[in-house]
Amino acid sequence: MHADETAKCLARGAESLQAARMNSNSPELAGAPADIRPAVDGDVVPIQGLALDNGMFAPDDMAGFDEMLRGSLDGSLDETRWIVAKDAAGRVAGAACYAPEPFADRVWNLYFLAVHPDQHRSGIGTTLVAHAEQSLRTAGEQVARVLIVETSSTDAYKAARRFYVREGFDREARIREFYGPGDDKIVFWKSLR
Ligand SMILES: CC(C)(COP(=O)(O)OP(=O)(O)OC[C@H]1O[C@@H](n2cnc3c(N)ncnc32)[C@H](O)[C@@H]1OP(=O)(O)O)[C@@H](O)C(=O)NCCC(=O)NCCS
């Protein structure tokens, strides 16, 4: 897989997430369904597995992702929120990461979302997004006004694009050739009001 492939949905890298630390508010997770919880150190390997099993990263391209993930969990990227969904057996079946956009007004970005391939279409992605949205709504408009997500225009992300439309996001913008020749960035947008 080409290095540019690493960026889909994880649309900004560790540098941008470092910049996100400039935003000061830290909403706590609230109203979580029982099977969703904030990620902990022990979730690093399962979350990496979700990214790899879904073909979002080649093993050689994992370095930036790992840095962001570990930085979030050790508190050094303290505005970044990682949550995981557990299945009935207690395994990590899905994960999401969201953080404030550093140069925007209370706009949050869903930087990462993945569900184990064996459990696609069982509602886990919907539950993760609902949880992220609920936590931001609970934090209030002074913290979060808008949630965006960025993905690729390629066929590999067709399911993701359908999913975001189904989740009530507007297909807001297209940045041509962003990820490479023939691979545009598609930005989805949703009001949190
Ligand atoms: C995109 C993803 C997170 C969706 O999670 P999920 O748990 O499978 O989705 P849900 O079961 O909550 O699906 C909700 C709705 O989204 C739509 N949807 C989800 N997957 C779809 C697919 N493969 N094809 C068409 N529609 C789909 C459907 O309308 C679905 O409702 P339905 O099953 O009642 O028809 C998951 O497919 C995934 O991990 N994909 C690989 C990684 C990825 O692309 N992540 C996003 C990067 S931006």
The ligand as an SDF file (V2000), in Angstrom:
LIG
                    3D

 48 50  0  0  0  0  0  0  0  0999 V2000
  -17.5740    2.3390    7.9440 C   0  0  0  0  0  0  0  0  0  0  0  0
  -17.7530    1.4440    9.1960 C   0  0  0  0  0  0  0  0  0  0  0  0
  -17.0560    2.1020   10.3710 C   0  0  0  0  0  0  0  0  0  0  0  0
  -19.2440    1.3070    9.4820 C   0  0  0  0  0  0  0  0  0  0  0  0
  -19.4070    0.6010   10.7090 O   0  0  0  0  0  0  0  0  0  0  0  0
  -20.5270   -0.5540   10.8620 P   0  0  0  0  0  0  0  0  0  0  0  0
  -20.5820   -0.9400   12.2840 O   0  0  0  0  0  0  0  0  0  0  0  0
  -20.2440   -1.6150    9.8730 O   0  0  0  0  0  0  0  0  0  0  0  0
  -21.8450    0.2300   10.4280 O   0  0  0  0  0  0  0  0  0  0  0  0
  -23.3440    0.0610   10.9750 P   0  0  0  0  0  0  0  0  0  0  0  0
  -23.6600   -1.3840   11.1660 O   0  0  0  0  0  0  0  0  0  0  0  0
  -23.5350    0.9570   12.1400 O   0  0  0  0  0  0  0  0  0  0  0  0
  -24.1300    0.5950    9.6750 O   0  0  0  0  0  0  0  0  0  0  0  0
  -25.0680    1.6600    9.7090 C   0  0  0  0  0  0  0  0  0  0  0  0
  -25.5750    1.9020    8.3080 C   0  0  0  0  0  0  0  0  0  0  0  0
  -24.5230    2.4280    7.4730 O   0  0  0  0  0  0  0  0  0  0  0  0
  -24.6950    1.9160    6.1370 C   0  0  0  0  0  0  0  0  0  0  0  0
  -23.5980    1.0000    5.8100 N   0  0  0  0  0  0  0  0  0  0  0  0
  -22.6550    0.5440    6.6470 C   0  0  0  0  0  0  0  0  0  0  0  0
  -21.8150   -0.2820    5.9790 N   0  0  0  0  0  0  0  0  0  0  0  0
  -22.2410   -0.3370    4.7090 C   0  0  0  0  0  0  0  0  0  0  0  0
  -21.8240   -1.0350    3.5420 C   0  0  0  0  0  0  0  0  0  0  0  0
  -20.7640   -1.8620    3.5430 N   0  0  0  0  0  0  0  0  0  0  0  0
  -22.5170   -0.8490    2.4010 N   0  0  0  0  0  0  0  0  0  0  0  0
  -23.5760   -0.0530    2.3640 C   0  0  0  0  0  0  0  0  0  0  0  0
  -24.0660    0.6260    3.4390 N   0  0  0  0  0  0  0  0  0  0  0  0
  -23.3990    0.4890    4.5860 C   0  0  0  0  0  0  0  0  0  0  0  0
  -26.0000    1.1210    6.1430 C   0  0  0  0  0  0  0  0  0  0  0  0
  -27.0630    2.0290    5.8330 O   0  0  0  0  0  0  0  0  0  0  0  0
  -26.0710    0.6770    7.5960 C   0  0  0  0  0  0  0  0  0  0  0  0
  -27.3850    0.3810    8.0110 O   0  0  0  0  0  0  0  0  0  0  0  0
  -28.0320   -1.0660    7.6620 P   0  0  0  0  0  0  0  0  0  0  0  0
  -27.0150   -2.1170    7.9440 O   0  0  0  0  0  0  0  0  0  0  0  0
  -29.2460   -1.1070    8.5660 O   0  0  0  0  0  0  0  0  0  0  0  0
  -28.3880   -0.9870    6.2180 O   0  0  0  0  0  0  0  0  0  0  0  0
  -17.1790    0.0250    8.9550 C   0  0  0  0  0  0  0  0  0  0  0  0
  -17.7260   -0.4960    7.7660 O   0  0  0  0  0  0  0  0  0  0  0  0
  -15.6560   -0.0410    8.8580 C   0  0  0  0  0  0  0  0  0  0  0  0
  -14.9670   -0.2050    9.8630 O   0  0  0  0  0  0  0  0  0  0  0  0
  -15.1270    0.0720    7.6130 N   0  0  0  0  0  0  0  0  0  0  0  0
  -13.6700   -0.0490    7.3870 C   0  0  0  0  0  0  0  0  0  0  0  0
  -12.9090    1.1320    7.9240 C   0  0  0  0  0  0  0  0  0  0  0  0
  -13.4270    2.4390    7.3630 C   0  0  0  0  0  0  0  0  0  0  0  0
  -13.6760    2.6040    6.1740 O   0  0  0  0  0  0  0  0  0  0  0  0
  -13.5780    3.4160    8.2750 N   0  0  0  0  0  0  0  0  0  0  0  0
  -14.0260    4.7280    7.9370 C   0  0  0  0  0  0  0  0  0  0  0  0
  -12.8770    5.4990    7.4030 C   0  0  0  0  0  0  0  0  0  0  0  0
  -13.3540    7.1900    7.0390 S   0  0  0  0  0  0  0  0  0  0  0  0
  1  2  1  0
  2  3  1  0
  2  4  1  0
  2 36  1  0
  4  5  1  0
  5  6  1  0
  6  7  2  0
  6  8  1  0
  6  9  1  0
  9 10  1  0
 10 11  2  0
 10 12  1  0
 10 13  1  0
 13 14  1  0
 14 15  1  0
 15 16  1  0
 15 30  1  0
 16 17  1  0
 17 18  1  0
 17 28  1  0
 18 19  1  0
 18 27  1  0
 19 20  2  0
 20 21  1  0
 21 22  1  0
 21 27  2  0
 22 23  1  0
 22 24  2  0
 24 25  1  0
 25 26  2  0
 26 27  1  0
 28 29  1  0
 28 30  1  0
 30 31  1  0
 31 32  1  0
 32 33  2  0
 32 34  1  0
 32 35  1  0
 36 37  1  0
 36 38  1  0
 38 39  2  0
 38 40  1  0
 40 41  1  0
 41 42  1  0
 42 43  1  0
 43 44  2  0
 43 45  1  0
 45 46  1  0
 46 47  1  0
 47 48  1  0
M  END
$$$$
